[in-house]
Amino acid sequence: MIRSMNDTHKRLLLTSLQHLQPLRSEAAGIFISRLFEIAPYVRPLFHGDVTTHGTKFMEMVEQTILAMDDEESLRIRLRSMGRTHAMVGVARAHYDIIASALLWTLDRVLGEHCTEEVRSAWIALYVFVSTEMKQGAADLYRAA
């Protein structure tokens, strides 16, 4: 399991994922709408159908939660994603904006199931994810 998270975080993430899965499409749309609302300048980073990007994001979130017990494989995958995102223009500052849009989305979609403890677990997960993706981007720039 991800070292920076505890068993309670894992349990809360898995439980909230169960609530989120049937609403994945709705959550994807809400997430993308919120992202463009708070940061319209990131829109050019998204090519093609933006709904697809929202869906891919939600799938990545789900896969990450389900892979929490395999930290090393998850770390490798996230760093690779970080390099890919950096190549298309995603900057370090964008990760905070994404966190804000994600938490806002979770509040709306999970409703009463989005307690402070659940939010804390999601924040812990996102800190791990964004840290690894930023490291992947940094590795790309160091190699150049």
Sequence and secondary structure as in RCSB ss.txt:
>XXXX:A:sequence
MIRSMNDTHKRLLLTSLQHLQPLRSEAAGIFISRLFEIAPYVRPLFHGDVTTHGTKFMEMVEQTILAMDDEESLR
IRLRSMGRTHAMVGVARAHYDIIASALLWTLDRVLGEHCTEEVRSAWIALYVFVSTEMKQGAADLYRAA
>XXXX:A:secstr
  TTS HHHHHHHHHHHHHHGGGHHHHHHHHHHHHHHH GGGGGG  S HHHHHHHHHHHHHHHHHTTT HHHHH
HHHHHHHHHHHHTT  HHHHHHHHHHHHHHHHHHHGGG  HHHHHHHHHHHHHHHHHHHHHHHHHHHH 
